[in-house]
Amino acid sequence: MPTIEFFGVPREERATLEKRVRELLAGEEFREDCVFVTAADSLVLDWQGRSRPFIRVSTRSEERADRFRKLLHHTCDLEIVRIDFQPMADGSPDEEQHNG
């Protein structure tokens, strides 16, 4: 599930930016897998103290990472993170066999 997070984007602009991202993803087959994370307001500053908002996209898929990069690079600064997702194990022997 690709995770899309907004950092340093003021609350009043975040909804507009999320709407724009959703519009850009509307034609993608993986759009239903995406989740959007809205956390507390954050401030992102560079070394000189200038505002540097960005979107972080975390995904396990290299192909999706490339697709996000192509779709969103004109929208905002991007951080694309390739992750390795580990689902929670329930401790059953069958679970260990399938994930071993």
Contacts in CASP RR format, 6 or more apart in sequence:
PFRMAT RR
TARGET T0000
AUTHOR 0000-0000-0000
METHOD contacts of the structure
MODEL  1
MPTIEFFGVPREERATLEKRVRELLAGEEFREDCVFVTAADSLVLDWQGR
SRPFIRVSTRSEERADRFRKLLHHTCDLEIVRIDFQPMADGSPDEEQHNG
1 33 0 8 1.000
1 34 0 8 1.000
1 35 0 8 1.000
1 85 0 8 1.000
2 30 0 8 1.000
2 33 0 8 1.000
2 34 0 8 1.000
2 35 0 8 1.000
2 57 0 8 1.000
2 58 0 8 1.000
2 59 0 8 1.000
2 61 0 8 1.000
2 64 0 8 1.000
2 68 0 8 1.000
3 34 0 8 1.000
3 35 0 8 1.000
3 37 0 8 1.000
3 56 0 8 1.000
3 57 0 8 1.000
3 58 0 8 1.000
3 59 0 8 1.000
4 18 0 8 1.000
4 21 0 8 1.000
4 34 0 8 1.000
4 35 0 8 1.000
4 36 0 8 1.000
4 37 0 8 1.000
4 55 0 8 1.000
4 56 0 8 1.000
4 57 0 8 1.000
5 36 0 8 1.000
5 37 0 8 1.000
5 39 0 8 1.000
5 55 0 8 1.000
5 56 0 8 1.000
5 57 0 8 1.000
5 58 0 8 1.000
6 14 0 8 1.000
6 17 0 8 1.000
6 18 0 8 1.000
6 37 0 8 1.000
6 38 0 8 1.000
6 53 0 8 1.000
6 55 0 8 1.000
7 42 0 8 1.000
7 44 0 8 1.000
7 53 0 8 1.000
7 54 0 8 1.000
7 55 0 8 1.000
7 56 0 8 1.000
8 41 0 8 1.000
8 42 0 8 1.000
8 43 0 8 1.000
8 44 0 8 1.000
8 51 0 8 1.000
8 52 0 8 1.000
8 53 0 8 1.000
8 54 0 8 1.000
9 17 0 8 1.000
9 53 0 8 1.000
9 76 0 8 1.000
10 41 0 8 1.000
11 41 0 8 1.000
14 38 0 8 1.000
17 55 0 8 1.000
17 75 0 8 1.000
17 76 0 8 1.000
18 36 0 8 1.000
18 38 0 8 1.000
20 75 0 8 1.000
21 36 0 8 1.000
21 55 0 8 1.000
21 72 0 8 1.000
21 75 0 8 1.000
22 31 0 8 1.000
24 71 0 8 1.000
24 72 0 8 1.000
24 75 0 8 1.000
25 31 0 8 1.000
25 34 0 8 1.000
25 71 0 8 1.000
28 67 0 8 1.000
28 71 0 8 1.000
30 61 0 8 1.000
30 64 0 8 1.000
30 67 0 8 1.000
43 51 0 8 1.000
44 51 0 8 1.000
44 52 0 8 1.000
44 53 0 8 1.000
44 54 0 8 1.000
45 51 0 8 1.000
45 52 0 8 1.000
46 52 0 8 1.000
52 77 0 8 1.000
53 76 0 8 1.000
53 77 0 8 1.000
54 76 0 8 1.000
54 77 0 8 1.000
54 78 0 8 1.000
54 79 0 8 1.000
55 72 0 8 1.000
55 75 0 8 1.000
55 76 0 8 1.000
55 77 0 8 1.000
55 78 0 8 1.000
55 79 0 8 1.000
56 78 0 8 1.000
56 79 0 8 1.000
56 80 0 8 1.000
56 81 0 8 1.000
57 65 0 8 1.000
57 68 0 8 1.000
57 72 0 8 1.000
57 78 0 8 1.000
57 79 0 8 1.000
57 80 0 8 1.000
57 81 0 8 1.000
58 81 0 8 1.000
58 82 0 8 1.000
58 83 0 8 1.000
59 65 0 8 1.000
59 68 0 8 1.000
59 80 0 8 1.000
59 81 0 8 1.000
59 82 0 8 1.000
59 83 0 8 1.000
60 82 0 8 1.000
60 83 0 8 1.000
60 84 0 8 1.000
60 85 0 8 1.000
62 82 0 8 1.000
65 80 0 8 1.000
65 82 0 8 1.000
68 78 0 8 1.000
68 80 0 8 1.000
69 78 0 8 1.000
69 80 0 8 1.000
72 78 0 8 1.000
87 99 0 8 1.000
89 95 0 8 1.000
89 96 0 8 1.000
89 99 0 8 1.000
END
